[in-house]
Amino acid sequence: MGPQSSASSRPHTSHRHAGRTHAQDPDRRLIEAIAGGDQAALAILMARHAADLGRAVRGWVGADHAADDVMAEVRLAVWTHAARYQPLATVRAWMFGIARNKARQLLRSRSRRLAHERAEDLRQAPDLVAREPTAGHADPAAVLLGYPRSSGLGAAFDALPARLQDPLRLLFDQQMTYAEIAAVLDLPVGTVKRRVFEARERLRDVL
């Protein structure tokens, strides 16, 4: 055969793989199945990308329950919005976009909550400075925590708002430091100190 037949017999591969389209995305069939209500497809898709998504989310919001909350939100968003998916990007990229938006929403919510709590603490006790119990002097919070809940003194502790009870329980029942309490309650150390001092002042009147 001549050059013409030789050319016609060559496979046309020059752009076959270089121009991979989103239509060839291996997740496309799954997202289409999810849009049709296929929960098994959702489980497969999430399992396929869970490790990478989880690693990214933990980097954005921290390695705690917040990351689990974001991942749950991503799963729900994929399930409810699968039909809206547009192949402008791969399904994987679309899922990462959802995860990033959910992480940002959580961080904004956390920031607003902390700002509100700081403002509330300053409003209720603007000039308070936390002090450690002095040796030889009974701390009212420690005393009241030792009374039965049914007693009048125990009732005084129970009457405190939860935001004041929680740090006291950790301080006296668990013997935690202010830094440890701050980590447990996800609060600044200064906020924990102000709440402990405010609680002590409220309870001091009962003794």
Secondary structure as UniProt FT lines:
FT   HELIX           3..9
FT   TURN            14..19
FT   HELIX           22..24
FT   TURN            26..27
FT   HELIX           28..35
FT   TURN            36..37
FT   HELIX           39..61
FT   HELIX           65..81
FT   HELIX           82..84
FT   TURN            87..88
FT   HELIX           91..124
FT   TURN            126..127
FT   TURN            135..136
FT   HELIX           140..145
FT   TURN            149..150
FT   HELIX           152..158
FT   HELIX           162..168
FT   HELIX           169..173
FT   HELIX           178..185
FT   HELIX           189..204
FT   TURN            205..206
//
